Amino acid sequence: MKAHIDGFLQQFNIPRLLDVGCATGEFLYYLNSVYPKAKLAGVDIVPILLKKAQENVPSAKFWYADIHEGTNLLTEKKQYDAVFMSGVHSIFDDYKHSLNHLLNLVDFDNKGRAFIFGIFNPEDVDVLVKVKKINKKENDQWESGWNCFSKKGITNYLRSKGYSSNFNDFHITIDVDKRADNPLRSWTIKLDNGARMIVHGSQIIHHFSLLTIQL
């Protein structure tokens, strides 16, 4: 997947890159090390994470924006050669709002692309997931974040909007131990054929892929 993205970005002398849901800026820190001439930007909805991201990548631009609602994104339309979003689309029960706002940010006229990494369903079924950790507290809350939308449904929607897309499946090659203190952290189960399956406390198998979108 790294080679897939690197091969695309090498065509730009000064690539304009945006990370949606940037958290503390770790991915932008990596991009800055690989593409020191790039114009980097990141958005998130958690101010304390944005502050930390600015400390980690002082050369980048960071601001508060909500990709689902489209808040604080109007001035950024068609401003980026590549827009990245990792682990965000599964938070929402309807992916189309966030996807439309994300696509508006890409300069497709300059051969731009969108890259979305996360959980996708290889079967033709959309799945909405709510989980609740059982603690000693009485006010345990239901959590979202692991919705699994079908590849076919997303492909069909993008095609209806005039975009082409493809999925590159991610196959983990390392073992990740289960953490007893946090059952919602993913871990791996090694199969007889040597492959690894990713699960967490919901016991739902996670199929990760990189979705690439272009005109």
C-alpha positions as CSV (number, residue, x, y, z in Angstrom):
1,M,0.0,0.0,0.0
2,K,2.9,2.3,0.7
3,A,4.2,1.7,-2.8
4,H,0.8,2.4,-4.2
5,I,0.5,5.8,-2.6
6,D,4.2,6.7,-3.1
7,G,3.9,5.9,-6.8
8,F,1.0,8.3,-7.1
9,L,2.5,11.2,-5.1
10,Q,5.8,11.2,-7.0
11,Q,4.2,13.0,-9.9
12,F,3.8,16.2,-7.8
13,N,6.7,18.5,-7.2
14,I,5.0,20.0,-4.2
15,P,2.1,17.7,-3.2
16,R,-0.8,19.2,-1.3
17,L,-1.8,16.6,1.3
18,L,-4.6,16.6,3.8
19,D,-5.2,14.1,6.6
20,V,-8.8,13.9,7.8
21,G,-9.1,12.7,11.4
22,C,-5.4,13.5,11.9
23,A,-5.4,13.0,15.7
24,T,-1.9,13.9,17.0
25,G,-0.4,14.1,13.5
26,E,1.5,10.9,13.3
27,F,0.7,10.2,9.7
28,L,1.5,13.7,8.7
29,Y,4.8,13.4,10.6
30,Y,5.6,10.4,8.4
31,L,4.5,12.2,5.2
32,N,6.7,15.2,6.2
33,S,9.7,12.9,6.5
34,V,9.1,11.4,3.0
35,Y,7.9,14.5,1.2
36,P,9.7,17.4,2.9
37,K,8.5,19.8,0.2
38,A,4.8,18.9,0.6
39,K,2.2,21.3,1.9
40,L,0.6,19.4,4.8
41,A,-2.7,19.9,6.5
42,G,-4.8,18.1,9.1
43,V,-8.2,18.3,10.5
44,D,-9.9,16.8,13.6
45,I,-12.7,17.5,16.0
46,V,-10.7,17.2,19.2
47,P,-8.8,20.4,20.1
48,I,-6.3,18.8,22.4
49,L,-5.3,16.4,19.6
50,L,-4.9,19.3,17.2
51,K,-2.7,21.1,19.7
52,K,-0.4,18.1,20.0
53,A,-0.4,17.6,16.2
54,Q,0.8,21.2,15.7
55,E,3.7,20.5,18.2
56,N,4.6,17.3,16.4
57,V,4.4,18.8,12.9
58,P,4.9,22.6,13.2
59,S,5.2,23.1,9.4
60,A,1.7,21.8,8.8
61,K,-1.6,23.6,9.0
62,F,-4.1,22.3,11.5
63,W,-7.7,23.3,12.2
64,Y,-11.0,22.1,13.7
65,A,-13.3,20.6,11.1
66,D,-16.1,18.0,11.1
67,I,-16.0,15.8,8.0
68,H,-19.5,14.5,8.6
69,E,-21.1,17.8,9.0
70,G,-18.8,19.7,6.6
71,T,-18.0,22.3,9.3
72,N,-15.0,24.6,8.4
73,L,-14.3,23.0,5.1
74,L,-16.0,25.3,2.5
75,T,-12.8,27.3,1.8
76,E,-10.8,24.1,1.2
77,K,-12.7,22.8,-1.9
78,K,-10.4,21.3,-4.6
79,Q,-7.3,22.4,-2.6
80,Y,-5.5,19.0,-2.3
81,D,-3.8,16.5,-4.5
82,A,-4.4,13.8,-2.0
83,V,-6.8,13.5,0.9
84,F,-6.3,10.7,3.4
85,M,-8.8,9.4,5.9
86,S,-8.0,6.4,8.1
87,G,-10.4,4.7,10.5
88,V,-13.0,7.5,10.3
89,H,-15.7,6.4,7.9
90,S,-16.8,3.5,10.1
91,I,-17.8,5.9,12.9
92,F,-20.9,7.2,11.0
93,D,-24.1,5.3,10.3
94,D,-24.3,6.9,6.9
95,Y,-20.9,7.2,5.2
96,K,-22.3,9.3,2.3
97,H,-22.2,12.6,4.1
98,S,-18.5,12.3,5.1
99,L,-17.6,10.8,1.8
100,N,-19.2,13.7,-0.2
101,H,-17.4,16.3,2.0
102,L,-14.1,14.5,1.6
103,L,-14.4,14.3,-2.2
104,N,-15.1,18.1,-2.4
105,L,-11.6,18.6,-1.0
106,V,-9.7,16.8,-3.7
107,D,-8.4,18.6,-6.8
108,F,-9.5,15.9,-9.2
109,D,-8.9,18.3,-12.2
110,N,-5.2,18.1,-11.2
111,K,-5.3,14.2,-11.1
112,G,-5.9,14.3,-7.4
113,R,-7.1,11.2,-5.5
114,A,-8.8,10.3,-2.2
115,F,-7.4,7.5,0.0
116,I,-9.6,5.9,2.7
117,F,-8.2,3.2,4.9
118,G,-10.4,1.1,7.2
119,I,-12.9,-1.7,7.6
120,F,-14.9,-2.7,4.6
121,N,-17.2,-5.7,4.0
122,P,-16.2,-8.0,1.1
123,E,-19.8,-9.4,1.2
124,D,-22.7,-7.4,-0.2
125,V,-24.1,-6.4,3.2
126,D,-23.8,-3.1,5.1
127,V,-23.5,-3.6,8.9
128,L,-24.1,-1.1,11.7
129,V,-22.3,-1.9,14.9
130,K,-22.8,-0.7,18.5
131,V,-20.7,-2.1,21.3
132,K,-20.7,-1.7,25.1
133,K,-18.0,-2.7,27.5
134,I,-19.4,-4.3,30.6
135,N,-17.7,-2.6,33.6
136,K,-18.6,-2.1,37.2
137,K,-20.3,1.2,36.4
138,E,-24.0,1.3,35.9
139,N,-23.8,3.9,33.2
140,D,-21.9,2.0,30.6
141,Q,-22.3,3.6,27.2
142,W,-22.9,2.2,23.8
143,E,-20.1,3.1,21.4
144,S,-19.8,3.3,17.6
145,G,-16.8,3.1,15.4
146,W,-16.8,-0.3,13.7
147,N,-19.6,0.0,11.1
148,C,-18.7,-2.2,8.1
149,F,-20.0,-1.0,4.8
150,S,-19.9,-3.2,1.7
151,K,-17.3,-2.7,-1.0
152,K,-20.0,-3.1,-3.6
153,G,-22.3,-0.5,-2.1
154,I,-19.6,2.1,-1.9
155,T,-18.4,1.3,-5.4
156,N,-21.9,1.6,-6.8
157,Y,-22.4,4.9,-5.0
158,L,-19.1,6.4,-6.3
159,R,-19.9,5.2,-9.8
160,S,-23.2,7.0,-9.6
161,K,-21.3,10.2,-8.8
162,G,-18.9,9.8,-11.7
163,Y,-15.9,8.4,-9.8
164,S,-13.9,5.3,-10.3
165,S,-12.5,3.3,-7.3
166,N,-10.6,0.3,-6.3
167,F,-9.8,-1.6,-3.1
168,N,-6.4,-2.9,-2.0
169,D,-6.8,-5.4,0.8
170,F,-4.5,-5.2,3.8
171,H,-3.0,-8.5,5.1
172,I,-1.3,-8.1,8.5
173,T,2.0,-9.9,8.8
174,I,2.7,-9.5,12.5
175,D,1.0,-10.9,15.7
176,V,-0.9,-8.5,17.9
177,D,-1.7,-9.7,21.4
178,K,-5.0,-9.4,23.0
179,R,-5.1,-6.8,25.8
180,A,-7.2,-7.8,28.8
181,D,-7.5,-4.2,29.9
182,N,-9.1,-3.1,26.6
183,P,-11.3,-5.6,24.8
184,L,-12.0,-3.0,22.0
185,R,-8.3,-2.9,20.9
186,S,-7.9,-5.3,18.0
187,W,-5.8,-8.4,18.1
188,T,-4.8,-11.1,15.7
189,I,-5.6,-14.8,15.5
190,K,-3.2,-16.9,13.5
191,L,-4.9,-19.4,11.1
192,D,-3.7,-22.8,10.0
193,N,-2.6,-21.4,6.6
194,G,-0.3,-18.8,8.3
195,A,-2.6,-15.9,7.6
196,R,-3.8,-13.7,10.5
197,M,-7.4,-12.7,11.3
198,I,-8.1,-9.4,13.0
199,V,-10.8,-9.2,15.6
200,H,-11.7,-7.4,18.8
201,G,-14.1,-7.8,21.7
202,S,-17.2,-7.8,19.4
203,Q,-15.8,-11.0,17.8
204,I,-16.5,-9.5,14.4
205,I,-13.8,-10.2,11.8
206,H,-12.2,-7.0,10.5
207,H,-11.3,-6.8,6.8
208,F,-9.1,-3.8,6.3
209,S,-8.6,-2.3,2.8
210,L,-7.3,0.9,1.2
211,L,-10.0,2.5,-1.0
212,T,-8.6,4.7,-3.7
213,I,-10.9,7.2,-5.5
214,Q,-10.3,9.1,-8.7
215,L,-12.1,10.5,-11.7
